[in-house]
Amino acid sequence: MADYLLLFRGGEAGRLKDQESPEKWQAHMQEWMQWMSALTEQGKFVGAQPLKGGGKTVTGTGKVVTDGPFVEGKEIVGGYLICKADNFDEAVEISKGCPVLKHDGIVEVREINELHM
């Protein structure tokens, strides 16, 4: 079994939180909790966190620091989840349950490479 990183991009969670009723936001958050609870029960959940907006980027050998990230909304990474799966295909299947997909979001699935030192 390997660890996989699911990166959540885009989606309309910000709009839900800022422009919709508190009830819709609560329902959205409940979907996330149910999905992660199911993964926990299956022994597949490792950890997850949302990311705050804004940030800085450090670029190149000159280590230039700029405000950012400034990318299109659909490309902004809003959070991540680390899960366990028997193979890449299973990790992709797990990602299909992600609530961000109900709001036009994107889930990027990446296997975490073990670092041997």
Secondary structure, DSSP 8 states (H G I E B T S, - for coil): -EEEEEEEEE-SHHHHHHHS-HHHHHHHHHHHHHHHHHHHHTT-EEEEEE--S--EEEETTTTEEEE-----GGG-EEEEEEEEESSHHHHHHHHTT-GGGGGTEEEEEEE------
